[in-house]
């Protein structure tokens, strides 16, 4: 006899939610917060990780890029797993795996184990982040109740990045390992609550069609991304033509070709071709915004801690002006889009980000937060306030309802992959900084990395202006 877990009751007739429904939202939103802060906890801890494990920036960046590759590379595969095995079963299993990977990453003495656990945590986030939203869509009735639940879910996601910066800044003062370990007990509590509160899906008929996971497609795509990121990181030490750099880059190209062949031949591919200009433009714009933002944070956190000698806590506080505004204004983003239109907000946000990056390319000066960093971080924070939600809403606005799930998956994949590739590229350029340089010399040595960040911001602005012209 199978035990079922029904959807929590909506509550009383006056629109109030039942305690069980509040509990379900707490589990889903709490896990979304954990997923969101996983990137920011690594940002502040990167210099400490490199020092402890003897890694240059080209090695330490895997603490960020490993999570992004696991998330973006396996997001479409994760959606397939959820659709075949069921939301409840996959969500709970992902929580357990996430907790275990958190504990292992905190104990890692070798870079390989740290990277492997970050990949696993990224895959777990790929399973839970979109699934949580789908559970809300079925557990909460359409209308104000569902809208309110989605707003809470989005607010926790937006606030997670800021919370991760502050928490990691404090914990890294003691040990970077605490920053990676603390999610484990939190996620185990969410798992225990989820056992009672996450409902089963309603099934009307037995499954007769064969289960096609497309493991080959997922494996070739993820392996291509890993080879690409590894090859980029090997260039500064070995050069473009050396086997240790050229080999992985060539393998990445071959694996991407193999992925395309697999997807063309499989009867149920992971990637559904969607020839929609708005989706492509939105995905490219969001990729440029996210990639340039994380690339900037990577450069700044190294300069603040390794060059200026700031503590992790001070560095985290310095980055808050860029991270906090999107969280504070998350609930108002829908009203902004409704009033001004997505294309205008996206263009304004891209212009703010590009202007902020250009400020960092001015005359090299020793790090001085109020004069040098604060204007840039405020402009980048404004960019996310204006354009991030608009990009999300615009991405699938013109798709048929049946295609919106696939379109959203492709969009989120582009955002995560841009983070991995941009951070790896910035780390490679930053590795060329003058060893032992201090003050203005070290800041100037990081200029090529900032040029790449600004180039990504400029590309995002061009894409946004194209959207204005088409409108």
PyMOL commands that set and color helices and strands:
alter all, ss='L'
color gray80, all
select helices_A, chain A and resi 19-53+57-60+62-73+75-85+87-107+111-139+144-172+176-181+183-197+215-238+243-265+277-307+312-328+330-340+342-360+369-395+401-430+439-445+447-470
alter helices_A, ss='H'
color red, helices_A
deselect
rebuild
show_as cartoon
